[in-house]
Amino acid sequence: MSATRSTLNSLLKDFYLGPVVEQLNNEMLVLNMYEKMSVDWSGRQTIIPIHISRTASTAVMFKAESTAADPVALPTAGSQGYSNLTVVARYLYGTFRISGPAVASAKNGGKGAFIGWMEAEMDRLVTDVKNTADNKMINGGSVIGFITDSQNTKDHYFTGDYSKIIAGKNVSLANCFNPGTDSDGAVNNTTYLNNIVASAALDGAAPKNEGTGVITFAAAQDTTAVTYGGAARIAPVLVRANTDLVAFQNEPVGIMSNLFGNGGVVGTPDHFGIQVNGAARSGSLDAFVRVTQETPTAAGLDDLTVERIQQVLDEITVLSGEEPDVILCHPSLRANYVAVLSASLFATARGPATKGDAGFLDLSYGNIPIKFARHCPRGMMIFMNKKTWKLLQLQSGGFADLDGTTILRQAGHDAWEGFYRWYYNTVCTRPNANGLLVGINVWS
């Protein structure tokens, strides 16, 4: 009988082809962008003074020439309006633990293991922490997203963070009337931003369907078109967490919550201590949000257009005198923007055919770069003015080692453990220099 692979099986070695092949998406565009805007601080909190209003209208006016016979009083003095953004840190942690035998077995990569235990656990833990930070730099806080349709039903089209659309939880719904300004730059919209209209419960069985861009409520919610400025307008409905507020308040304030308030009390959202809803709010902090569709319809999603992009940019300029310098969106939106470009491009044939390339990776609008980040909500364009954003670090990210030891023996066990910590928050110092375009149909 001849020898076969079966009979020699106990003698054959397994051949392992290294190194370890990464299968996870570790792109962190937003984090990398914020790290260039970081500021270290110490103490109890960071105070950022801001200018929020001009002097009284009675302090600046035209007068007739003053004479001895007809003395004309000077205008009545007023005062500028100032306030403070009060920022405290949020605390992000990541922990690891490894047994003594595991340390002995994987001291370093090469002979006994593909990689050492420190690379396997500690280095990759840092990546996991930064992955969470990248997500929350956009989605952290109580603002979940926006309903973009105009209908009275249980199912609504939604643009935002689907991970926080949780079965059985309550959310508050608020009409986001876009701020309008007069020629002096004063906000003159007939109502106000984030007008709370309802508190609603999400369906306990089917609260979301990210594949179609829809969320479901336990009962019908009326988001039909509202009238302001003398006409029926599309007012995107802001969706804010009503429950689990403690968990969301432990998160850093992400882009959406920075622009539209991160209050822990229903009906009183604030921007780091300054009220941003209600008639008494500071209108100068109002950010701009627009829905892609042009007329109020039950179809809450629409195709991306150059006109809508330009309108958001123009309104931000009117509100703040500033212009965004980067546009963030989900990679799924690249195809939509390329389709917009295709309508205005043409090709000519000169000379022999050589090579054809129909795609685009490096995109921009009006020389404003468009960056694609995986943690951006689908169907949303974020218009950012980077100089108005800060990453405030009470303690930069790193493994805890105040006593000089990063890795600690676990009492009573043959194991070692440690933790990574990062104390920080993200703040927009000028929300009105930023804006959102929501309800872009990436599901068609």
C-alpha positions in Angstrom: 0.0 0.0 0.0 1.4 3.4 -1.0 1.6 6.4 1.2 -1.0 9.1 0.6 -1.7 12.6 2.0 -4.2 11.0 4.3 -1.6 8.6 5.8 1.0 11.4 6.0 -1.4 13.9 7.5 0.1 13.8 11.0 3.5 14.6 9.5 2.5 17.5 7.4 2.8 21.1 8.6 0.3 23.9 8.2 1.7 26.9 6.2 0.5 30.2 7.6 0.8 33.2 5.2 1.3 36.4 7.1 1.1 39.2 8.0 -2.4 39.6 9.5 -4.7 41.0 6.8 -6.9 43.9 8.0 -10.6 43.5 7.1 -12.0 46.6 8.8 -12.5 50.1 7.5 -10.2 52.3 9.6 -10.6 55.6 7.6 -10.8 58.5 10.1 -11.0 61.6 7.9 -12.9 63.8 10.4 -10.6 63.0 13.3 -7.5 63.8 11.2 -9.1 67.1 10.2 -9.9 68.0 13.8 -6.4 67.1 15.0 -5.1 70.1 13.0 -7.5 72.3 15.0 -6.7 71.1 18.5 -6.2 73.3 21.5 -4.9 72.0 24.9 -6.3 73.4 28.1 -6.4 72.8 31.8 -8.7 73.7 34.7 -12.5 73.2 35.3 -13.8 74.4 31.9 -13.0 76.4 28.8 -14.7 79.8 28.3 -14.9 81.2 24.8 -16.2 84.8 24.6 -18.4 85.6 21.6 -20.0 88.7 20.2 -23.8 88.0 19.6 -25.5 91.4 19.0 -25.0 95.0 17.9 -25.7 98.1 19.9 -29.2 99.4 20.1 -30.7 100.9 17.0 -31.2 104.2 18.9 -27.4 104.5 19.2 -26.7 104.8 15.5 -28.8 107.1 13.4 -28.8 110.1 11.1 -29.5 113.5 12.7 -29.9 117.1 11.5 -27.1 119.6 12.0 -27.0 120.8 15.6 -27.1 124.6 16.1 -27.3 126.9 19.1 -30.8 127.8 18.1 -31.8 124.2 17.4 -29.6 121.8 19.4 -29.9 118.2 18.3 -29.3 115.6 20.9 -26.8 112.8 20.0 -28.2 109.3 19.7 -29.0 107.4 22.9 -26.1 105.1 23.7 -26.5 101.4 23.7 -24.1 98.5 24.2 -22.8 95.5 22.3 -24.0 92.1 23.2 -21.5 89.4 24.4 -21.8 86.0 25.9 -19.7 83.0 26.8 -19.5 79.4 25.4 -18.8 77.2 28.4 -17.1 74.0 27.3 -16.4 71.0 29.6 -14.5 67.8 28.6 -16.1 64.5 27.7 -14.2 61.3 28.7 -13.5 58.6 26.2 -12.0 55.3 27.5 -10.8 52.0 26.0 -9.6 49.0 28.1 -7.6 45.9 27.4 -6.8 42.8 29.4 -4.5 39.9 28.6 -3.6 36.8 30.6 -0.1 35.8 31.7 0.1 32.7 29.4 -1.0 34.8 26.4 1.8 37.3 27.1 4.3 34.4 27.2 2.9 32.9 24.0 2.9 36.1 22.0 5.9 38.1 23.4 6.6 39.4 20.0 5.8 38.8 16.4 7.8 36.4 14.2 8.7 33.0 15.7 5.7 32.2 17.9 3.0 34.5 16.5 2.3 36.7 13.5 2.2 39.8 15.8 3.1 40.4 19.4 0.4 40.8 22.0 1.0 44.6 22.4 0.3 45.1 18.7 -2.6 42.7 18.8 -4.4 44.3 21.7 -2.9 47.7 22.6 -2.2 49.2 19.2 -5.5 48.0 17.8 -7.4 49.3 20.9 -6.0 52.8 20.0 -7.5 52.4 16.5 -10.9 51.4 18.0 -10.9 54.4 20.3 -10.1 56.7 17.4 -12.8 55.0 15.3 -15.4 55.9 18.0 -14.1 59.4 18.3 -14.3 59.9 14.5 -18.0 58.8 14.6 -18.9 61.1 17.5 -17.2 64.1 16.0 -20.2 64.1 13.6 -22.9 62.3 15.4 -22.2 62.9 19.1 -24.9 64.5 21.3 -28.7 64.6 21.4 -29.5 65.7 17.8 -30.2 62.5 15.8 -31.1 64.0 12.4 -33.9 65.4 10.2 -37.2 64.4 8.8 -37.3 65.7 5.2 -40.8 64.9 4.0 -44.2 66.7 4.3 -46.9 64.2 5.3 -49.0 63.0 8.2 -48.1 59.3 8.6 -46.1 56.9 10.8 -43.3 56.4 8.2 -41.1 59.4 7.5 -38.0 60.0 5.3 -35.0 60.7 7.5 -31.4 61.9 7.1 -29.2 61.4 10.2 -27.6 58.9 12.5 -29.7 55.6 12.3 -27.8 54.0 15.2 -29.7 56.3 17.6 -33.1 55.4 16.2 -33.9 52.9 18.9 -37.1 50.9 19.2 -39.4 52.1 21.9 -37.5 55.3 22.6 -39.0 58.8 22.6 -37.7 61.7 20.5 -38.8 65.3 20.2 -39.6 66.8 16.8 -39.0 70.5 16.0 -39.6 72.7 13.0 -36.3 74.1 11.8 -37.3 77.4 10.3 -34.4 78.6 8.3 -33.2 82.0 9.6 -33.9 84.9 7.3 -32.1 88.3 7.5 -32.8 91.8 6.5 -30.4 94.2 4.8 -28.8 95.0 8.2 -28.2 91.3 8.9 -30.8 91.1 11.7 -32.7 87.8 11.9 -36.3 88.4 10.8 -37.9 85.0 10.4 -41.5 85.0 11.6 -41.0 82.2 14.0 -37.9 80.7 15.4 -35.4 77.9 15.0 -36.1 74.6 16.7 -39.7 75.4 17.6 -40.7 72.3 19.6 -43.9 70.9 18.1 -44.2 67.3 19.4 -42.8 64.5 21.5 -43.1 61.1 19.7 -42.4 57.5 20.4 -40.6 55.3 17.9 -42.2 52.1 16.8 -41.2 49.3 19.2 -41.0 46.8 16.4 -39.7 48.6 13.3 -38.2 52.0 14.2 -35.8 52.3 11.2 -35.0 51.2 7.7 -31.7 52.6 6.7 -31.8 50.8 3.4 -34.6 53.1 2.2 -34.0 56.1 4.4 -37.2 55.8 6.5 -37.9 55.8 10.2 -41.2 54.6 11.7 -43.1 56.0 14.7 -45.7 54.4 16.9 -48.3 56.8 15.7 -48.7 59.2 12.8 -46.6 62.4 13.0 -47.7 65.5 11.1 -44.8 67.1 9.2 -46.9 68.7 6.5 -45.7 72.0 5.1 -45.7 75.0 7.4 -46.4 78.6 6.3 -44.0 81.3 7.1 -42.9 84.3 5.2 -46.3 84.3 3.5 -45.8 81.0 1.7 -45.8 77.2 2.3 -42.2 76.3 3.0 -40.2 73.2 3.5 -39.1 73.2 7.2 -36.9 70.2 7.9 -38.0 68.6 11.2 -35.2 68.2 13.6 -35.3 64.9 15.5 -33.7 65.0 19.0 -33.3 62.2 21.6 -35.8 62.5 24.4 -34.6 59.4 26.4 -31.1 58.1 27.1 -30.0 61.7 27.5 -27.4 60.8 30.1 -25.6 58.5 27.7 -25.8 61.1 24.9 -24.6 63.9 27.2 -21.5 61.9 28.0 -20.6 62.1 24.3 -18.7 65.0 22.8 -20.9 67.4 21.0 -20.8 66.4 17.3 -21.4 68.5 14.2 -25.2 68.2 14.1 -25.6 68.9 17.9 -23.1 71.8 17.7 -25.2 73.5 14.9 -28.7 72.8 16.4 -28.3 72.7 20.1 -27.4 69.9 22.6 -29.6 70.6 25.5 -30.3 67.9 28.1 -33.8 69.2 28.9 -36.5 68.7 26.3 -37.5 72.0 24.8 -34.4 73.9 26.0 -31.4 73.0 23.8 -28.4 75.1 24.2 -25.0 75.8 22.6 -22.6 75.4 25.4 -24.8 77.4 27.8 -26.5 79.8 25.3 -30.1 79.1 24.6 -30.7 78.4 20.9 -34.5 77.8 20.7 -37.5 79.9 21.6 -38.1 83.6 21.1 -35.5 84.6 23.7 -32.7 82.8 21.9 -29.7 84.4 20.4 -30.6 84.5 16.7 -27.0 85.2 15.7 -26.1 81.6 16.4 -28.7 80.1 14.0 -27.2 77.6 11.6 -28.7 77.0 8.2 -30.3 73.7 7.0 -32.1 73.1 3.7 -34.0 70.2 2.2 -33.0 69.1 -1.3 -36.6 69.0 -2.5 -37.9 72.4 -3.7 -41.6 72.0 -2.9 -43.2 70.3 0.2 -44.1 66.8 -0.8 -44.6 63.3 0.7 -41.5 62.3 -1.2 -39.0 63.5 1.3 -35.9 62.7 -0.8 -34.8 64.4 -4.0 -31.9 64.4 -6.4 -28.9 66.6 -5.7 -28.8 69.8 -7.7 -26.2 72.5 -8.2 -28.9 75.1 -7.4 -29.4 73.6 -3.9 -25.7 73.5 -3.1 -25.3 77.1 -4.2 -28.3 78.2 -2.1 -26.8 76.7 1.0 -23.5 78.4 0.4 -25.2 81.8 -0.4 -27.3 81.7 2.8 -24.3 80.9 5.0 -22.6 83.9 3.4 -25.6 86.1 4.2 -25.8 84.9 7.8 -22.2 85.1 8.7 -20.1 86.9 6.0 -18.0 83.7 5.9 -17.8 80.9 3.4 -17.3 77.2 4.1 -13.9 75.7 3.1 -14.8 72.0 3.1 -17.9 69.9 2.3 -18.2 66.6 4.1 -20.5 63.8 3.0 -20.9 60.0 3.0 -19.1 58.1 0.1 -22.4 57.0 -1.2 -23.0 60.6 -2.3 -20.1 60.6 -4.7 -22.2 59.0 -7.4 -24.9 61.7 -7.0 -22.4 64.5 -7.3 -20.7 62.9 -10.3 -24.1 62.7 -12.0 -24.5 66.4 -11.4 -21.1 67.0 -13.0 -21.9 64.8 -16.0 -24.8 67.1 -17.0 -22.3 70.0 -17.5 -19.4 68.1 -19.0 -18.7 67.3 -22.6 -16.0 65.3 -24.4 -14.1 66.0 -27.7 -12.2 63.5 -29.8 -8.8 64.8 -30.9 -6.2 62.4 -32.3 -6.2 58.7 -31.9 -8.0 57.1 -29.0 -5.7 56.2 -26.1 -7.5 55.7 -22.8 -10.9 56.3 -21.4 -11.6 57.0 -17.7 -15.2 57.9 -16.8 -14.8 58.3 -13.0 -13.9 61.0 -10.5 -12.3 60.7 -7.1 -11.0 64.2 -6.5 -14.1 66.4 -6.4 -14.9 70.0 -5.4 -17.5 72.7 -5.7 -16.4 76.2 -6.5 -12.9 75.2 -5.4 -14.3 74.0 -2.0 -13.0 70.4 -1.6 -15.6 67.7 -1.1 -14.4 65.1 1.3 -16.0 61.7 1.8 -16.1 60.3 5.3 -17.7 57.0 6.3 -19.3 58.3 9.5 -21.2 61.1 7.8 -24.9 60.4 7.6 -26.1 59.2 4.2 -28.1 61.8 2.2 -26.4 64.8 3.9 -23.9 67.4 2.9 -22.1 69.2 5.7 -20.7 72.7 4.9 -18.0 73.5 7.3 -15.9 76.6 7.9 -12.9 74.9 9.6 -11.6 78.0 11.4 -14.8 78.1 13.5 -14.2 74.6 14.9 -12.0 73.5 17.8 -10.9 70.2 19.3 -10.4 71.2 23.0 -8.3 68.7 24.8 -8.0 68.5 28.6 -5.9 65.4 28.2 -4.7 64.2 24.8 -5.3 60.6 23.9 -2.9 58.0 25.5 -2.6 55.1 27.8 -2.9 56.0 31.5 0.5 56.0 33.1 0.4 58.6 36.0 2.4 56.2 38.2 4.9 55.4 35.4 3.2 52.1 34.7 1.0 51.6 31.7 0.3 47.9 32.2 -1.0 46.9 35.7 -1.2 43.4 37.1 -4.8 42.4 38.0 -5.1 41.7 41.6 -5.6 38.0 42.4 -5.3 36.9 38.7 -2.6 35.9 36.3 -3.5 38.8 34.0 -2.5 42.3 33.0 -4.7 45.2 32.1 -4.6 48.9 31.2 -6.7 51.6 29.7 -6.5 54.3 27.1 -8.2 57.7 27.9 -8.9 60.9 26.1 -10.5 63.9 27.7 -11.8 66.4 25.1 -14.8 68.0 23.5 -15.5 69.5 20.0 -17.0 73.0 19.7 -18.2 75.3 16.9 -17.4 78.9 17.9 -19.7 80.2 15.1 -22.6 78.0 14.0 -24.0 80.5 11.5 -20.8 80.1 9.4 -21.8 76.4 8.8 -24.8 74.6 7.4 -26.4 71.4 6.2 -28.2 70.1 3.0 -30.4 67.1 3.9 -32.7 64.7 2.1 -30.5 63.9 -0.8 -31.7 60.7 -2.5 -28.9 58.2 -2.3 -31.3 55.3 -2.0 -32.7 55.3 -5.6 
